[in-house]
Amino acid sequence: MKIPTHIRKEVTLYYIYSALIGTWFTAGVTLFFGRRFLTDPELGSLDAIALAIGMLAEIPSGAIADAFGRRKIVILGIITCAIGFAIWGFAASGWMIFLGIVLYSVGASLQSGADEAMMYDYLKSQGQAS
């Protein structure tokens, strides 16, 4: 079965998006910026708390995506990650680093699963889902 060009294009764009979202260089960024204001144990503690908040945000994110639309929530997640990352980069204190990590984690939670469901819905609407 030959896959139509427009579907192939959408799938390729999704793979590119997934690759870019999946690049985990945040650990190096955390260490680089965090060591300006925090000791390693402080940084580790803040990172653990922020990631726990992100994990808790994962729980309602699917319901939020179903209620408000997957595309909107994925875009909100990308924007939230970008804001968090910018705060990280311009942080002037340990608390700003913490805020950046929290926003990044929450943004990643909003994207998690909603992006895959959005692609599945698209493929299903095109008769290509299995």
Number of C-alpha atoms within 10 A of each C-alpha: 3 5 8 10 9 9 14 12 11 14 15 12 12 15 12 12 12 13 11 10 13 10 8 10 8 13 9 10 14 20 15 11 19 25 14 12 15 17 13 12 9 14 20 15 13 21 20 13 15 21 18 15 17 21 14 14 17 20 12 11 23 20 13 15 21 13 10 10 14 25 17 15 24 23 15 16 24 19 16 22 25 16 17 23 22 14 19 26 17 12 19 13 14 20 14 17 27 23 19 26 27 24 26 28 25 27 27 25 25 30 26 17 17 24 20 15 16 16 18 15 15 16 16 12 10 11 9 13 11 6
